[in-house]
Amino acid sequence: MAISLAGFIILGFVFGNELSLVFSLILLGSILGFLYFNFPPAKIFMGDSGAYFLGFVLVVLTAYYSRAYDALGFAGTIFIFGTPLFDGVFTNVRRLFNGKSILLGGRDHFYDYLFKKSNSQVKTDLISYCFQAISVLIGVTILVLANKYIIK
């Protein structure tokens, strides 16, 4: 989420959108404050309400930068949403194909597979952060180039 907000901060700065920029900066500051205490070994944990709120904010920012009937803009914002979206979609598809309920929790997410391979929470987090940073960089690049060269 923090890495996605960094992407929205870049977009707010590039496009001159003060509302998105300030809102993203405020949320990024609060998330970094949370991550200080949540990085392994975690001292606090986020509940469902906090996760749902942050997901909602990310969707609102994503919708804000999407344009109707603009495939590149949609693709760019989907990449900024990034790893959490891809993980949720692929986990639910995998569960459906295996005949499992998508409503039940499980240990079949992307980070669970990474943890099984690395046996280190810190390595798993850093690999996930790198995947998300690459995804956000691709999304920001798509949106900036599409706005500069393609969409008039």
Summary of the structure (lengths in Angstrom):
residues: 152
radius of gyration: 16.6
end to end distance: 30.4
largest distance: 49.3
contacts: 410
relative contact order: 0.14
helix: 78%
strand: 0%
